[in-house]
């Protein structure tokens, strides 16, 4: 029977499969996490857009339906400083679209919904004791991180460079998520803001593996057994998949997003800051083409999203994705419309079969 080439992540977490669900804020909640966990992988709950009450409620749903390990994920970006001139310039740049959609360019805007990890969330983690707490954009301040670790959680965080991976290991991370350039959603970069120097998975993963002693989890561009086998060949101990799970019925994405995923080509995504103020990979649509992909006018993360939100809501109501935030990695076309649990099991079985074939051909 073919065995997994590296079982450190399974042993660390007590899971059966080295397959992790990427925490995708706004795109998946408890149903997806439960399905992946019950299939033997690591289910993840994205918490960056949730209040403490919502996190408690979602984790409560998870605990009632599975006893398997779960990852709770948070952002740890600095709180943005409001720049009124920049805000005004951004609204002015978008005014023509407001008028086109019959909206008032001066209407009050919703507040930004992505919040950094804070004392209140830390208290909740100490109380709820999830098996894994993971972070995006570095790590929270030491006093918060120490409390989470003392509560028994394993700590993961995302690195987009070798320097970031070393920084995370030095501060006590139990595993490193090596996020390649191909990945959908927000870049986890925090030591270097220059996206022109970002690294693809094929180059990033083996260099991070060589640089740190903790297990490395490959993320970015992986959507099928071929990608998982390649990640193990590069030295990864596990993989994290996000876009592949967006095709699943458990995903909470809007119909326009789901439709776009079915037809997006390998070159149909781009890194853009127009939706949040920070680089994130999504499907190219009208707003990305005409305003971005990288605009010098966007307010600091996550404030740029406030002015986009009314355009997004109005267009989605009409069945249009022109202004929709549709995160996607470069391998979206490889996705399959299967329930998340079934997809997880198939990915594992297909990977082991491929590893067996390679082993017998030596």
C-alpha positions in Angstrom: 0.0 0.0 0.0 1.4 3.4 -1.0 2.1 5.7 1.9 2.3 9.5 2.1 5.9 10.6 1.5 5.8 12.9 4.5 3.4 12.5 7.5 4.7 15.3 9.8 1.6 17.5 9.4 -0.8 14.5 9.9 1.2 13.6 13.0 1.3 17.2 14.3 -2.4 17.7 14.0 -3.9 14.2 14.3 -5.5 14.2 10.8 -5.6 11.5 8.2 -4.8 13.3 5.1 -2.1 16.0 4.3 -4.8 18.2 2.6 -5.8 21.5 4.2 -8.7 23.7 3.2 -7.6 27.2 2.6 -9.5 29.7 4.8 -11.3 31.9 2.3 -13.0 34.9 4.0 -16.4 35.5 2.4 -16.3 32.3 0.4 -16.7 29.5 2.9 -17.9 28.9 6.5 -18.7 26.0 8.8 -20.3 23.7 6.2 -17.1 23.6 4.1 -14.8 23.2 7.2 -16.9 20.3 8.5 -17.0 18.5 5.2 -13.2 18.6 4.7 -12.5 17.7 8.3 -14.9 14.7 8.2 -13.1 13.5 5.0 -9.8 13.4 6.9 -8.3 16.8 5.9 -7.9 19.9 8.0 -11.1 22.1 7.8 -10.6 25.8 8.2 -12.8 28.6 9.3 -11.9 32.1 8.0 -12.5 34.6 10.8 -11.2 37.9 9.4 -14.7 39.1 8.4 -16.5 37.7 11.4 -17.3 39.2 14.8 -16.5 37.3 18.0 -20.1 36.3 18.3 -20.1 35.0 14.7 -16.8 33.0 15.3 -18.4 31.5 18.4 -21.5 30.5 16.5 -19.7 29.0 13.5 -17.3 27.0 15.7 -20.3 25.8 17.7 -21.8 24.5 14.5 -18.5 22.7 13.7 -18.2 21.2 17.1 -21.7 19.8 17.0 -21.0 18.0 13.8 -17.4 16.9 14.0 -14.7 16.2 16.6 -11.9 16.5 14.0 -9.2 19.2 14.3 -10.1 22.6 12.9 -8.1 25.7 11.9 -9.3 29.2 12.7 -7.7 31.8 10.5 -7.2 35.5 11.2 -5.6 38.5 9.5 -3.0 40.5 11.4 -2.6 43.6 9.3 -2.0 47.0 11.0 -5.1 49.0 11.6 -5.3 51.5 8.7 -5.0 55.3 9.1 -7.7 57.1 7.4 -6.4 59.5 4.7 -9.3 61.8 3.8 -7.7 63.1 0.6 -6.9 59.6 -0.6 -10.5 58.5 0.2 -11.9 61.4 -1.7 -9.6 60.7 -4.7 -10.7 57.0 -4.7 -14.4 57.9 -4.6 -13.9 60.4 -7.4 -12.2 57.7 -9.5 -15.3 55.5 -9.0 -17.9 58.2 -9.4 -18.6 57.5 -13.1 -19.6 53.9 -12.2 -21.9 55.0 -9.4 -23.7 57.3 -11.8 -23.9 54.5 -14.5 -25.6 52.2 -12.0 -27.9 54.9 -10.7 -26.1 55.3 -7.4 -25.3 58.5 -5.5 -21.5 59.0 -5.6 -21.7 60.8 -2.2 -23.8 58.2 -0.5 -22.6 56.9 2.9 -20.3 53.9 2.6 -20.3 50.7 4.6 -17.4 50.2 7.0 -14.5 47.9 6.1 -15.2 44.3 7.4 -11.8 42.8 7.6 -10.4 43.2 11.1 -7.0 42.3 12.5 -6.6 39.8 15.3 -7.0 41.6 18.6 -7.5 41.1 22.4 -11.1 40.1 22.1 -10.4 37.4 19.5 -7.4 36.2 21.6 -9.7 35.8 24.6 -12.1 33.8 22.5 -9.3 31.5 21.2 -8.2 30.9 24.8 -11.7 30.0 25.7 -12.6 27.9 22.6 -9.2 26.2 22.2 -9.1 25.4 18.5 -6.5 22.9 17.4 -4.9 25.3 14.9 -4.8 29.1 14.7 -3.4 30.4 11.5 -2.5 33.9 10.4 -2.2 35.9 7.2 0.1 39.0 6.9 2.6 37.9 9.5 1.8 37.3 13.2 0.0 39.3 15.9 2.0 41.0 18.7 3.9 38.6 21.0 1.6 38.9 24.0 -1.4 37.8 21.9 0.6 35.0 20.2 1.9 33.6 23.5 -1.6 33.4 24.9 -2.9 31.5 21.9 0.0 29.1 22.1 -0.4 28.6 25.8 -4.0 27.6 25.1 -2.7 24.6 23.2 -3.2 25.8 19.6 -0.7 25.0 16.8 0.4 28.1 15.0 0.6 28.4 11.3 1.2 31.5 9.1 1.8 32.3 5.5 5.1 33.1 3.9 5.6 34.4 0.3 9.4 34.5 0.5 12.2 32.6 2.3 12.8 35.6 4.5 9.2 35.6 5.7 9.4 31.8 6.4 12.5 32.2 8.5 10.9 35.2 10.3 7.9 33.0 11.1 9.9 30.0 12.3 12.0 32.2 14.6 8.8 33.4 16.3 7.5 30.0 17.0 5.3 28.8 14.1 4.7 25.1 14.1 4.4 25.0 10.3 4.8 27.4 7.4 2.3 27.9 4.6 4.4 28.6 1.5 2.1 30.7 -0.7 3.1 30.8 -4.4 2.4 33.6 -6.8 -0.3 31.5 -8.4 -2.6 31.5 -5.3 -6.0 33.1 -5.3 -7.0 35.7 -2.8 -4.9 38.0 -0.8 -1.1 37.7 -0.8 0.2 36.8 2.6 3.2 39.1 2.1 4.3 41.2 5.1 8.1 41.9 4.9 8.1 43.0 1.3 5.2 44.8 -0.5 6.7 44.6 -4.0 4.5 42.1 -5.9 6.8 42.3 -8.9 9.3 40.1 -7.0 6.9 37.5 -5.8 7.8 33.9 -6.3 5.9 31.0 -7.9 5.3 27.7 -6.0 7.7 25.7 -8.0 10.6 27.9 -6.9 9.3 29.0 -3.5 8.4 25.6 -1.9 11.9 23.9 -2.2 13.7 27.0 -1.1 11.5 27.4 2.0 11.9 23.7 2.7 15.7 24.1 2.7 15.5 27.2 4.9 13.3 26.1 7.8 13.1 23.0 10.0 9.3 23.0 10.6 7.0 21.3 8.1 6.2 23.3 5.0 2.7 23.3 3.5 2.5 24.2 -0.2 -0.2 26.6 -1.3 -0.9 28.2 -4.7 -1.8 26.7 -8.1 -2.6 23.2 -6.6 -5.9 21.8 -7.8 -5.5 18.1 -8.5 -3.4 15.1 -7.8 -0.7 16.2 -10.2 -0.1 19.4 -8.2 -0.1 17.5 -4.9 2.4 15.0 -6.1 4.6 17.9 -7.4 4.4 19.6 -4.0 5.6 16.5 -2.2 8.4 16.2 -4.8 9.4 19.7 -3.9 9.7 18.8 -0.2 6.3 19.9 1.1 4.8 17.9 4.0 1.2 18.8 3.0 -0.8 21.0 0.6 -3.4 23.7 1.1 -6.1 24.2 -1.6 -8.5 27.1 -1.9 -9.8 27.7 -5.4 -10.4 24.0 -6.0 -13.0 24.1 -3.2 -14.8 27.1 -4.6 -16.5 24.8 -7.1 -18.0 22.9 -4.3 -21.7 23.4 -3.3 -20.6 24.4 0.2 -18.9 27.5 -1.0 -20.8 30.7 -0.1 -19.8 32.6 -3.2 -22.3 34.5 -5.4 -23.7 33.0 -8.6 -21.7 35.4 -10.8 -18.5 34.2 -9.1 -19.4 30.5 -9.5 -20.3 31.0 -13.2 -17.0 32.8 -13.8 -15.0 30.0 -12.2 -16.4 27.6 -14.7 -14.8 29.4 -17.7 -11.8 31.3 -16.4 -8.6 30.6 -18.3 -5.1 30.1 -17.0 -4.4 33.8 -17.9 -7.8 35.0 -16.7 -6.7 36.2 -13.3 -4.6 39.0 -12.0 -3.2 40.4 -8.8 -5.2 43.5 -8.0 -5.6 45.9 -5.2 -8.9 47.6 -6.4 -11.1 45.5 -4.1 -9.4 46.0 -0.8 -6.2 48.1 -1.2 -3.9 45.1 -0.9 -2.8 42.7 -3.7 -5.1 39.7 -4.2 -5.5 37.4 -7.1 -8.9 37.4 -8.7 -10.7 36.9 -12.0 -10.2 39.9 -14.3 -13.4 41.8 -14.9 -14.4 45.3 -15.9 -13.3 47.1 -12.8 -9.9 45.3 -12.7 -9.3 46.2 -16.4 -10.4 49.8 -16.2 -9.2 50.9 -12.8 -6.4 48.5 -12.0 -5.2 45.9 -11.7 -2.9 47.8 -9.4 -4.1 51.3 -8.7 -2.1 54.1 -7.0 -5.3 55.6 -5.8 -6.6 52.9 -3.5 -6.8 53.7 0.2 -5.0 51.5 2.7 -6.2 47.9 3.3 -9.0 47.2 3.8 -10.5 50.6 3.4 -10.6 50.5 -0.5 -13.4 48.0 -0.3 -15.9 50.4 1.2 -16.3 52.4 -2.0 -16.4 49.3 -4.1 -19.1 47.6 -2.0 -22.2 49.4 -3.4 -21.0 48.8 -7.0 -20.5 45.2 -6.3 -23.9 44.7 -4.7 -25.8 46.6 -7.4 -24.1 44.8 -10.2 -24.5 41.3 -8.6 -28.2 41.9 -8.1 -28.4 42.4 -11.9 -26.4 39.2 -12.5 -23.3 41.0 -13.6 -19.7 40.3 -12.4 -18.4 43.7 -13.7 -17.6 45.0 -10.2 -17.6 41.7 -8.3 -14.7 40.6 -6.1 -14.1 37.1 -7.5 -11.0 35.6 -5.9 -9.4 32.8 -7.9 -6.0 31.1 -8.3 -4.4 30.4 -11.7 -5.6 26.7 -11.7 -9.3 27.3 -11.4 -10.0 25.5 -14.7 -8.8 22.3 -13.0 -11.6 22.4 -10.4 -14.4 19.9 -10.2 -18.0 20.5 -9.0 -18.1 18.0 -6.2 -19.1 18.1 -2.6 -16.1 19.2 -0.5 -15.9 15.9 1.4 -16.0 13.9 -1.8 -13.4 16.1 -3.5 -11.0 15.7 -0.5 -11.3 11.9 -0.6 -10.8 11.8 -4.4 -7.8 14.1 -4.3 -6.2 11.8 -1.7 -7.0 8.6 -3.5 -5.8 10.0 -6.9 -2.6 11.3 -5.3 -1.8 8.0 -3.7 -2.5 6.1 -6.9 -0.2 8.5 -8.8 2.5 8.1 -6.2 2.1 4.3 -6.4 2.5 4.4 -10.2 5.7 6.5 -9.9 7.0 4.2 -7.3 6.5 1.1 -9.4 8.1 2.7 -12.4 11.4 3.2 -10.7 
